[in-house]
Each structure stands twice: as structure tokens, then as C-alpha cells.
Amino acid sequence: MARSNYKSNKRQKELAKKEKKELKKQRKMDKKAEKVENPQDNGPEIVEDPESI
């Protein structure tokens, strides 16, 4: 009976997990950068007219 190469399988799993984590981190950074560049309207702006005072 053949034995599975545990260390190799474990290393491949760790590399896949690390790559997935990096991709998630990159997506978060991209989303954050996009939000800073293009801020969305967070509600009505209250602008006081200086003549009405």
C-alpha cells in the first residue's frame, strides 16, 4: 500500500490558504482605495445660506 505524502499535501494546503488570504487583502485594499477616490453621497448636505442669517 502506498503512503500519502503528508508534508507535501500540508504544504500545498498552506500555500493555497496563504494565496487566498493575500487575494482577500488585496480586494479589501482596492475597495478601500475606490471608496476614497469616489465617495458616495452619505445623505443630504445641509448648506446654510449666509444671506438667510
PDBQT receptor file of N, H, CA, C and O in Angstrom, charges set to zero:
ATOM      1  N   MET A   1       0.827  -1.178   0.000  1.00  0.00    +0.000 N 
ATOM      2  CA  MET A   1       0.000   0.000   0.000  1.00  0.00    +0.000 C 
ATOM      3  C   MET A   1       0.881   1.255   0.000  1.00  0.00    +0.000 C 
ATOM      4  O   MET A   1       1.877   1.324   0.721  1.00  0.00    +0.000 OA
ATOM      5  N   ALA A   2       0.508   2.228  -0.803  1.00  0.00    +0.000 N 
ATOM      6  H   ALA A   2      -0.300   2.171  -1.389  1.00  0.00    +0.000 HD
ATOM      7  CA  ALA A   2       1.296   3.454  -0.906  1.00  0.00    +0.000 C 
ATOM      8  C   ALA A   2       0.884   4.432   0.192  1.00  0.00    +0.000 C 
ATOM      9  O   ALA A   2      -0.288   4.535   0.556  1.00  0.00    +0.000 OA
ATOM     10  N   ARG A   3       1.866   5.131   0.698  1.00  0.00    +0.000 N 
ATOM     11  H   ARG A   3       2.818   5.048   0.402  1.00  0.00    +0.000 HD
ATOM     12  CA  ARG A   3       1.596   6.140   1.726  1.00  0.00    +0.000 C 
ATOM     13  C   ARG A   3       1.427   7.504   1.058  1.00  0.00    +0.000 C 
ATOM     14  O   ARG A   3       2.077   7.808   0.057  1.00  0.00    +0.000 OA
ATOM     15  N   SER A   4       0.564   8.295   1.617  1.00  0.00    +0.000 N 
ATOM     16  H   SER A   4       0.036   8.049   2.430  1.00  0.00    +0.000 HD
ATOM     17  CA  SER A   4       0.404   9.643   1.082  1.00  0.00    +0.000 C 
ATOM     18  C   SER A   4       1.534  10.510   1.617  1.00  0.00    +0.000 C 
ATOM     19  O   SER A   4       2.042  10.286   2.716  1.00  0.00    +0.000 OA
ATOM     20  N   ASN A   5       1.911  11.483   0.836  1.00  0.00    +0.000 N 
ATOM     21  H   ASN A   5       1.498  11.665  -0.056  1.00  0.00    +0.000 HD
ATOM     22  CA  ASN A   5       2.983  12.383   1.235  1.00  0.00    +0.000 C 
ATOM     23  C   ASN A   5       2.354  13.509   2.050  1.00  0.00    +0.000 C 
ATOM     24  O   ASN A   5       1.938  14.525   1.493  1.00  0.00    +0.000 OA
ATOM     25  N   TYR A   6       2.286  13.329   3.356  1.00  0.00    +0.000 N 
ATOM     26  H   TYR A   6       2.624  12.503   3.807  1.00  0.00    +0.000 HD
ATOM     27  CA  TYR A   6       1.593  14.254   4.252  1.00  0.00    +0.000 C 
ATOM     28  C   TYR A   6       2.202  15.646   4.217  1.00  0.00    +0.000 C 
ATOM     29  O   TYR A   6       1.471  16.633   4.136  1.00  0.00    +0.000 OA
ATOM     30  N   LYS A   7       3.513  15.743   4.274  1.00  0.00    +0.000 N 
ATOM     31  H   LYS A   7       4.107  14.941   4.340  1.00  0.00    +0.000 HD
ATOM     32  CA  LYS A   7       4.163  17.057   4.295  1.00  0.00    +0.000 C 
ATOM     33  C   LYS A   7       3.886  17.831   3.015  1.00  0.00    +0.000 C 
ATOM     34  O   LYS A   7       3.645  19.037   3.060  1.00  0.00    +0.000 OA
ATOM     35  N   SER A   8       3.919  17.160   1.895  1.00  0.00    +0.000 N 
ATOM     36  H   SER A   8       4.116  16.180   1.859  1.00  0.00    +0.000 HD
ATOM     37  CA  SER A   8       3.658  17.816   0.617  1.00  0.00    +0.000 C 
ATOM     38  C   SER A   8       2.214  18.311   0.552  1.00  0.00    +0.000 C 
ATOM     39  O   SER A   8       1.952  19.434   0.122  1.00  0.00    +0.000 OA
ATOM     40  N   ASN A   9       1.289  17.465   0.982  1.00  0.00    +0.000 N 
ATOM     41  H   ASN A   9       1.502  16.552   1.331  1.00  0.00    +0.000 HD
ATOM     42  CA  ASN A   9      -0.127  17.852   0.972  1.00  0.00    +0.000 C 
ATOM     43  C   ASN A   9      -0.378  19.019   1.915  1.00  0.00    +0.000 C 
ATOM     44  O   ASN A   9      -1.135  19.935   1.595  1.00  0.00    +0.000 OA
ATOM     45  N   LYS A  10       0.259  18.982   3.076  1.00  0.00    +0.000 N 
ATOM     46  H   LYS A  10       0.874  18.238   3.337  1.00  0.00    +0.000 HD
ATOM     47  CA  LYS A  10       0.093  20.048   4.055  1.00  0.00    +0.000 C 
ATOM     48  C   LYS A  10       0.645  21.358   3.509  1.00  0.00    +0.000 C 
ATOM     49  O   LYS A  10       0.025  22.411   3.666  1.00  0.00    +0.000 OA
ATOM     50  N   ARG A  11       1.814  21.295   2.867  1.00  0.00    +0.000 N 
ATOM     51  H   ARG A  11       2.318  20.440   2.740  1.00  0.00    +0.000 HD
ATOM     52  CA  ARG A  11       2.441  22.491   2.295  1.00  0.00    +0.000 C 
ATOM     53  C   ARG A  11       1.575  23.097   1.194  1.00  0.00    +0.000 C 
ATOM     54  O   ARG A  11       1.424  24.316   1.124  1.00  0.00    +0.000 OA
ATOM     55  N   GLN A  12       1.008  22.256   0.342  1.00  0.00    +0.000 N 
ATOM     56  H   GLN A  12       1.131  21.265   0.399  1.00  0.00    +0.000 HD
ATOM     57  CA  GLN A  12       0.137  22.737  -0.727  1.00  0.00    +0.000 C 
ATOM     58  C   GLN A  12      -1.100  23.420  -0.146  1.00  0.00    +0.000 C 
ATOM     59  O   GLN A  12      -1.549  24.446  -0.658  1.00  0.00    +0.000 OA
ATOM     60  N   LYS A  13      -1.642  22.849   0.917  1.00  0.00    +0.000 N 
ATOM     61  H   LYS A  13      -1.278  22.016   1.333  1.00  0.00    +0.000 HD
ATOM     62  CA  LYS A  13      -2.815  23.427   1.570  1.00  0.00    +0.000 C 
ATOM     63  C   LYS A  13      -2.477  24.777   2.195  1.00  0.00    +0.000 C 
ATOM     64  O   LYS A  13      -3.260  25.723   2.105  1.00  0.00    +0.000 OA
ATOM     65  N   GLU A  14      -1.301  24.863   2.832  1.00  0.00    +0.000 N 
ATOM     66  H   GLU A  14      -0.665  24.095   2.906  1.00  0.00    +0.000 HD
ATOM     67  CA  GLU A  14      -0.859  26.124   3.437  1.00  0.00    +0.000 C 
ATOM     68  C   GLU A  14      -0.648  27.200   2.375  1.00  0.00    +0.000 C 
ATOM     69  O   GLU A  14      -1.028  28.354   2.578  1.00  0.00    +0.000 OA
ATOM     70  N   LEU A  15      -0.046  26.832   1.248  1.00  0.00    +0.000 N 
ATOM     71  H   LEU A  15       0.262  25.896   1.083  1.00  0.00    +0.000 HD
ATOM     72  CA  LEU A  15       0.186  27.790   0.165  1.00  0.00    +0.000 C 
ATOM     73  C   LEU A  15      -1.139  28.293  -0.408  1.00  0.00    +0.000 C 
ATOM     74  O   LEU A  15      -1.277  29.483  -0.690  1.00  0.00    +0.000 OA
ATOM     75  N   ALA A  16      -2.103  27.405  -0.579  1.00  0.00    +0.000 N 
ATOM     76  H   ALA A  16      -1.991  26.438  -0.350  1.00  0.00    +0.000 HD
ATOM     77  CA  ALA A  16      -3.406  27.802  -1.101  1.00  0.00    +0.000 C 
ATOM     78  C   ALA A  16      -4.096  28.754  -0.128  1.00  0.00    +0.000 C 
ATOM     79  O   ALA A  16      -4.713  29.735  -0.544  1.00  0.00    +0.000 OA
ATOM     80  N   LYS A  17      -3.992  28.465   1.160  1.00  0.00    +0.000 N 
ATOM     81  H   LYS A  17      -3.491  27.668   1.498  1.00  0.00    +0.000 HD
ATOM     82  CA  LYS A  17      -4.611  29.318   2.176  1.00  0.00    +0.000 C 
ATOM     83  C   LYS A  17      -3.956  30.694   2.192  1.00  0.00    +0.000 C 
ATOM     84  O   LYS A  17      -4.639  31.712   2.306  1.00  0.00    +0.000 OA
ATOM     85  N   LYS A  18      -2.623  30.720   2.076  1.00  0.00    +0.000 N 
ATOM     86  H   LYS A  18      -2.069  29.893   1.983  1.00  0.00    +0.000 HD
ATOM     87  CA  LYS A  18      -1.885  31.983   2.072  1.00  0.00    +0.000 C 
ATOM     88  C   LYS A  18      -2.260  32.824   0.856  1.00  0.00    +0.000 C 
ATOM     89  O   LYS A  18      -2.453  34.034   0.972  1.00  0.00    +0.000 OA
ATOM     90  N   GLU A  19      -2.362  32.182  -0.314  1.00  0.00    +0.000 N 
ATOM     91  H   GLU A  19      -2.204  31.199  -0.408  1.00  0.00    +0.000 HD
ATOM     92  CA  GLU A  19      -2.725  32.889  -1.544  1.00  0.00    +0.000 C 
ATOM     93  C   GLU A  19      -4.134  33.467  -1.444  1.00  0.00    +0.000 C 
ATOM     94  O   GLU A  19      -4.375  34.599  -1.865  1.00  0.00    +0.000 OA
ATOM     95  N   LYS A  20      -5.055  32.698  -0.893  1.00  0.00    +0.000 N 
ATOM     96  H   LYS A  20      -4.860  31.779  -0.551  1.00  0.00    +0.000 HD
ATOM     97  CA  LYS A  20      -6.433  33.156  -0.731  1.00  0.00    +0.000 C 
ATOM     98  C   LYS A  20      -6.485  34.361   0.209  1.00  0.00    +0.000 C 
ATOM     99  O   LYS A  20      -7.225  35.315  -0.033  1.00  0.00    +0.000 OA
ATOM    100  N   LYS A  21      -5.699  34.310   1.271  1.00  0.00    +0.000 N 
ATOM    101  H   LYS A  21      -5.098  33.535   1.467  1.00  0.00    +0.000 HD
ATOM    102  CA  LYS A  21      -5.646  35.405   2.234  1.00  0.00    +0.000 C 
ATOM    103  C   LYS A  21      -5.103  36.675   1.588  1.00  0.00    +0.000 C 
ATOM    104  O   LYS A  21      -5.619  37.764   1.839  1.00  0.00    +0.000 OA
ATOM    105  N   GLU A  22      -4.062  36.545   0.755  1.00  0.00    +0.000 N 
ATOM    106  H   GLU A  22      -3.643  35.660   0.551  1.00  0.00    +0.000 HD
ATOM    107  CA  GLU A  22      -3.483  37.690   0.059  1.00  0.00    +0.000 C 
ATOM    108  C   GLU A  22      -4.479  38.301  -0.921  1.00  0.00    +0.000 C 
ATOM    109  O   GLU A  22      -4.577  39.524  -1.021  1.00  0.00    +0.000 OA
ATOM    110  N   LEU A  23      -5.219  37.462  -1.646  1.00  0.00    +0.000 N 
ATOM    111  H   LEU A  23      -5.140  36.468  -1.565  1.00  0.00    +0.000 HD
ATOM    112  CA  LEU A  23      -6.224  37.963  -2.585  1.00  0.00    +0.000 C 
ATOM    113  C   LEU A  23      -7.319  38.730  -1.855  1.00  0.00    +0.000 C 
ATOM    114  O   LEU A  23      -7.777  39.770  -2.327  1.00  0.00    +0.000 OA
ATOM    115  N   LYS A  24      -7.733  38.217  -0.712  1.00  0.00    +0.000 N 
ATOM    116  H   LYS A  24      -7.361  37.371  -0.329  1.00  0.00    +0.000 HD
ATOM    117  CA  LYS A  24      -8.763  38.885   0.074  1.00  0.00    +0.000 C 
ATOM    118  C   LYS A  24      -8.256  40.238   0.570  1.00  0.00    +0.000 C 
ATOM    119  O   LYS A  24      -8.986  41.229   0.547  1.00  0.00    +0.000 OA
ATOM    120  N   LYS A  25      -7.009  40.271   1.013  1.00  0.00    +0.000 N 
ATOM    121  H   LYS A  25      -6.416  39.467   1.031  1.00  0.00    +0.000 HD
ATOM    122  CA  LYS A  25      -6.410  41.516   1.493  1.00  0.00    +0.000 C 
ATOM    123  C   LYS A  25      -6.331  42.535   0.362  1.00  0.00    +0.000 C 
ATOM    124  O   LYS A  25      -6.612  43.715   0.572  1.00  0.00    +0.000 OA
ATOM    125  N   GLN A  26      -5.950  42.092  -0.836  1.00  0.00    +0.000 N 
ATOM    126  H   GLN A  26      -5.722  41.133  -1.007  1.00  0.00    +0.000 HD
ATOM    127  CA  GLN A  26      -5.844  42.973  -1.993  1.00  0.00    +0.000 C 
ATOM    128  C   GLN A  26      -7.211  43.530  -2.381  1.00  0.00    +0.000 C 
ATOM    129  O   GLN A  26      -7.329  44.713  -2.701  1.00  0.00    +0.000 OA
ATOM    130  N   ARG A  27      -8.248  42.681  -2.354  1.00  0.00    +0.000 N 
ATOM    131  H   ARG A  27      -8.152  41.721  -2.094  1.00  0.00    +0.000 HD
ATOM    132  CA  ARG A  27      -9.601  43.149  -2.675  1.00  0.00    +0.000 C 
ATOM    133  C   ARG A  27     -10.057  44.212  -1.683  1.00  0.00    +0.000 C 
ATOM    134  O   ARG A  27     -10.676  45.205  -2.065  1.00  0.00    +0.000 OA
ATOM    135  N   LYS A  28      -9.744  43.997  -0.406  1.00  0.00    +0.000 N 
ATOM    136  H   LYS A  28      -9.241  43.191  -0.095  1.00  0.00    +0.000 HD
ATOM    137  CA  LYS A  28     -10.124  44.987   0.613  1.00  0.00    +0.000 C 
ATOM    138  C   LYS A  28      -9.423  46.311   0.362  1.00  0.00    +0.000 C 
ATOM    139  O   LYS A  28     -10.040  47.371   0.471  1.00  0.00    +0.000 OA
ATOM    140  N   MET A  29      -8.131  46.261   0.024  1.00  0.00    +0.000 N 
ATOM    141  H   MET A  29      -7.630  45.400  -0.065  1.00  0.00    +0.000 HD
ATOM    142  CA  MET A  29      -7.371  47.479  -0.226  1.00  0.00    +0.000 C 
ATOM    143  C   MET A  29      -7.915  48.201  -1.451  1.00  0.00    +0.000 C 
ATOM    144  O   MET A  29      -8.036  49.426  -1.443  1.00  0.00    +0.000 OA
ATOM    145  N   ASP A  30      -8.246  47.449  -2.513  1.00  0.00    +0.000 N 
ATOM    146  H   ASP A  30      -8.147  46.454  -2.519  1.00  0.00    +0.000 HD
ATOM    147  CA  ASP A  30      -8.809  48.043  -3.723  1.00  0.00    +0.000 C 
ATOM    148  C   ASP A  30     -10.153  48.704  -3.429  1.00  0.00    +0.000 C 
ATOM    149  O   ASP A  30     -10.432  49.804  -3.908  1.00  0.00    +0.000 OA
ATOM    150  N   LYS A  31     -10.977  48.028  -2.643  1.00  0.00    +0.000 N 
ATOM    151  H   LYS A  31     -10.750  47.135  -2.254  1.00  0.00    +0.000 HD
ATOM    152  CA  LYS A  31     -12.290  48.560  -2.309  1.00  0.00    +0.000 C 
ATOM    153  C   LYS A  31     -12.153  49.834  -1.479  1.00  0.00    +0.000 C 
ATOM    154  O   LYS A  31     -12.890  50.799  -1.682  1.00  0.00    +0.000 OA
ATOM    155  N   LYS A  32     -11.212  49.828  -0.551  1.00  0.00    +0.000 N 
ATOM    156  H   LYS A  32     -10.614  49.045  -0.386  1.00  0.00    +0.000 HD
ATOM    157  CA  LYS A  32     -10.982  50.991   0.296  1.00  0.00    +0.000 C 
ATOM    158  C   LYS A  32     -10.464  52.165  -0.534  1.00  0.00    +0.000 C 
ATOM    159  O   LYS A  32     -10.895  53.300  -0.334  1.00  0.00    +0.000 OA
ATOM    160  N   ALA A  33      -9.548  51.903  -1.457  1.00  0.00    +0.000 N 
ATOM    161  H   ALA A  33      -9.198  50.980  -1.619  1.00  0.00    +0.000 HD
ATOM    162  CA  ALA A  33      -8.998  52.946  -2.311  1.00  0.00    +0.000 C 
ATOM    163  C   ALA A  33     -10.085  53.519  -3.217  1.00  0.00    +0.000 C 
ATOM    164  O   ALA A  33     -10.127  54.726  -3.451  1.00  0.00    +0.000 OA
ATOM    165  N   GLU A  34     -10.952  52.667  -3.717  1.00  0.00    +0.000 N 
ATOM    166  H   GLU A  34     -10.918  51.686  -3.526  1.00  0.00    +0.000 HD
ATOM    167  CA  GLU A  34     -12.039  53.115  -4.584  1.00  0.00    +0.000 C 
ATOM    168  C   GLU A  34     -13.009  54.003  -3.799  1.00  0.00    +0.000 C 
ATOM    169  O   GLU A  34     -13.524  54.986  -4.331  1.00  0.00    +0.000 OA
ATOM    170  N   LYS A  35     -13.251  53.660  -2.562  1.00  0.00    +0.000 N 
ATOM    171  H   LYS A  35     -12.833  52.862  -2.129  1.00  0.00    +0.000 HD
ATOM    172  CA  LYS A  35     -14.162  54.438  -1.737  1.00  0.00    +0.000 C 
ATOM    173  C   LYS A  35     -13.596  55.825  -1.454  1.00  0.00    +0.000 C 
ATOM    174  O   LYS A  35     -14.341  56.803  -1.397  1.00  0.00    +0.000 OA
ATOM    175  N   VAL A  36     -12.284  55.911  -1.276  1.00  0.00    +0.000 N 
ATOM    176  H   VAL A  36     -11.679  55.116  -1.322  1.00  0.00    +0.000 HD
ATOM    177  CA  VAL A  36     -11.635  57.203  -1.024  1.00  0.00    +0.000 C 
ATOM    178  C   VAL A  36     -11.664  58.064  -2.285  1.00  0.00    +0.000 C 
ATOM    179  O   VAL A  36     -11.889  59.272  -2.205  1.00  0.00    +0.000 OA
ATOM    180  N   GLU A  37     -11.439  57.453  -3.444  1.00  0.00    +0.000 N 
ATOM    181  H   GLU A  37     -11.256  56.472  -3.509  1.00  0.00    +0.000 HD
ATOM    182  CA  GLU A  37     -11.420  58.193  -4.705  1.00  0.00    +0.000 C 
ATOM    183  C   GLU A  37     -12.812  58.677  -5.104  1.00  0.00    +0.000 C 
ATOM    184  O   GLU A  37     -12.965  59.798  -5.590  1.00  0.00    +0.000 OA
ATOM    185  N   ASN A  38     -13.808  57.853  -4.906  1.00  0.00    +0.000 N 
ATOM    186  H   ASN A  38     -13.684  56.942  -4.512  1.00  0.00    +0.000 HD
ATOM    187  CA  ASN A  38     -15.177  58.173  -5.322  1.00  0.00    +0.000 C 
ATOM    188  C   ASN A  38     -16.123  58.086  -4.126  1.00  0.00    +0.000 C 
ATOM    189  O   ASN A  38     -16.871  57.115  -4.008  1.00  0.00    +0.000 OA
ATOM    190  N   PRO A  39     -16.106  59.066  -3.252  1.00  0.00    +0.000 N 
ATOM    191  CA  PRO A  39     -17.012  58.988  -2.100  1.00  0.00    +0.000 C 
ATOM    192  C   PRO A  39     -18.458  59.109  -2.554  1.00  0.00    +0.000 C 
ATOM    193  O   PRO A  39     -18.802  59.935  -3.400  1.00  0.00    +0.000 OA
ATOM    194  N   GLN A  40     -19.289  58.266  -1.971  1.00  0.00    +0.000 N 
ATOM    195  H   GLN A  40     -19.010  57.595  -1.284  1.00  0.00    +0.000 HD
ATOM    196  CA  GLN A  40     -20.705  58.301  -2.317  1.00  0.00    +0.000 C 
ATOM    197  C   GLN A  40     -21.419  59.272  -1.401  1.00  0.00    +0.000 C 
ATOM    198  O   GLN A  40     -20.940  59.598  -0.315  1.00  0.00    +0.000 OA
ATOM    199  N   ASP A  41     -22.563  59.723  -1.857  1.00  0.00    +0.000 N 
ATOM    200  H   ASP A  41     -22.952  59.458  -2.740  1.00  0.00    +0.000 HD
ATOM    201  CA  ASP A  41     -23.366  60.659  -1.074  1.00  0.00    +0.000 C 
ATOM    202  C   ASP A  41     -23.894  59.932   0.158  1.00  0.00    +0.000 C 
ATOM    203  O   ASP A  41     -24.594  58.928   0.031  1.00  0.00    +0.000 OA
ATOM    204  N   ASN A  42     -23.569  60.422   1.330  1.00  0.00    +0.000 N 
ATOM    205  H   ASN A  42     -23.000  61.238   1.433  1.00  0.00    +0.000 HD
ATOM    206  CA  ASN A  42     -23.993  59.797   2.574  1.00  0.00    +0.000 C 
ATOM    207  C   ASN A  42     -25.244  60.428   3.149  1.00  0.00    +0.000 C 
ATOM    208  O   ASN A  42     -25.519  60.282   4.340  1.00  0.00    +0.000 OA
ATOM    209  N   GLY A  43     -25.987  61.111   2.342  1.00  0.00    +0.000 N 
ATOM    210  H   GLY A  43     -25.763  61.230   1.375  1.00  0.00    +0.000 HD
ATOM    211  CA  GLY A  43     -27.213  61.735   2.815  1.00  0.00    +0.000 C 
ATOM    212  C   GLY A  43     -27.259  63.178   2.370  1.00  0.00    +0.000 C 
ATOM    213  O   GLY A  43     -26.340  63.668   1.713  1.00  0.00    +0.000 OA
ATOM    214  N   PRO A  44     -28.333  63.856   2.730  1.00  0.00    +0.000 N 
ATOM    215  CA  PRO A  44     -28.464  65.253   2.302  1.00  0.00    +0.000 C 
ATOM    216  C   PRO A  44     -27.470  66.155   3.030  1.00  0.00    +0.000 C 
ATOM    217  O   PRO A  44     -27.260  66.038   4.238  1.00  0.00    +0.000 OA
ATOM    218  N   GLU A  45     -26.881  67.035   2.274  1.00  0.00    +0.000 N 
ATOM    219  H   GLU A  45     -27.052  67.130   1.294  1.00  0.00    +0.000 HD
ATOM    220  CA  GLU A  45     -25.962  68.008   2.854  1.00  0.00    +0.000 C 
ATOM    221  C   GLU A  45     -26.760  69.231   3.259  1.00  0.00    +0.000 C 
ATOM    222  O   GLU A  45     -27.620  69.701   2.514  1.00  0.00    +0.000 OA
ATOM    223  N   ILE A  46     -26.474  69.736   4.428  1.00  0.00    +0.000 N 
ATOM    224  H   ILE A  46     -25.776  69.355   5.033  1.00  0.00    +0.000 HD
ATOM    225  CA  ILE A  46     -27.144  70.936   4.902  1.00  0.00    +0.000 C 
ATOM    226  C   ILE A  46     -26.190  72.103   4.668  1.00  0.00    +0.000 C 
ATOM    227  O   ILE A  46     -25.151  72.212   5.319  1.00  0.00    +0.000 OA
ATOM    228  N   VAL A  47     -26.552  72.954   3.749  1.00  0.00    +0.000 N 
ATOM    229  H   VAL A  47     -27.396  72.865   3.220  1.00  0.00    +0.000 HD
ATOM    230  CA  VAL A  47     -25.731  74.112   3.421  1.00  0.00    +0.000 C 
ATOM    231  C   VAL A  47     -26.513  75.342   3.843  1.00  0.00    +0.000 C 
ATOM    232  O   VAL A  47     -27.620  75.595   3.366  1.00  0.00    +0.000 OA
ATOM    233  N   GLU A  48     -25.918  76.089   4.737  1.00  0.00    +0.000 N 
ATOM    234  H   GLU A  48     -25.019  75.883   5.124  1.00  0.00    +0.000 HD
ATOM    235  CA  GLU A  48     -26.596  77.292   5.198  1.00  0.00    +0.000 C 
ATOM    236  C   GLU A  48     -26.285  78.442   4.250  1.00  0.00    +0.000 C 
ATOM    237  O   GLU A  48     -25.146  78.652   3.835  1.00  0.00    +0.000 OA
ATOM    238  N   ASP A  49     -27.319  79.159   3.931  1.00  0.00    +0.000 N 
ATOM    239  H   ASP A  49     -28.245  78.988   4.268  1.00  0.00    +0.000 HD
ATOM    240  CA  ASP A  49     -27.199  80.324   3.073  1.00  0.00    +0.000 C 
ATOM    241  C   ASP A  49     -26.760  81.508   3.935  1.00  0.00    +0.000 C 
ATOM    242  O   ASP A  49     -27.471  81.854   4.878  1.00  0.00    +0.000 OA
ATOM    243  N   PRO A  50     -25.639  82.132   3.657  1.00  0.00    +0.000 N 
ATOM    244  CA  PRO A  50     -25.177  83.233   4.505  1.00  0.00    +0.000 C 
ATOM    245  C   PRO A  50     -26.125  84.439   4.525  1.00  0.00    +0.000 C 
ATOM    246  O   PRO A  50     -26.105  85.232   5.466  1.00  0.00    +0.000 OA
ATOM    247  N   GLU A  51     -26.938  84.570   3.504  1.00  0.00    +0.000 N 
ATOM    248  H   GLU A  51     -26.955  83.926   2.739  1.00  0.00    +0.000 HD
ATOM    249  CA  GLU A  51     -27.875  85.698   3.447  1.00  0.00    +0.000 C 
ATOM    250  C   GLU A  51     -29.078  85.472   4.340  1.00  0.00    +0.000 C 
ATOM    251  O   GLU A  51     -29.742  86.440   4.712  1.00  0.00    +0.000 OA
ATOM    252  N   SER A  52     -29.381  84.256   4.694  1.00  0.00    +0.000 N 
ATOM    253  H   SER A  52     -28.841  83.470   4.391  1.00  0.00    +0.000 HD
ATOM    254  CA  SER A  52     -30.572  83.985   5.498  1.00  0.00    +0.000 C 
ATOM    255  C   SER A  52     -30.349  84.233   6.985  1.00  0.00    +0.000 C 
ATOM    256  O   SER A  52     -31.306  84.179   7.758  1.00  0.00    +0.000 OA
ATOM    257  N   ILE A  53     -29.164  84.493   7.391  1.00  0.00    +0.000 N 
ATOM    258  H   ILE A  53     -28.387  84.537   6.763  1.00  0.00    +0.000 HD
ATOM    259  CA  ILE A  53     -28.875  84.712   8.814  1.00  0.00    +0.000 C 
ATOM    260  C   ILE A  53     -29.204  86.078   9.262  1.00  0.00    +0.000 C 
ATOM    261  O   ILE A  53     -29.013  86.406  10.433  1.00  0.00    +0.000 OA
TER     262      ILE A  53
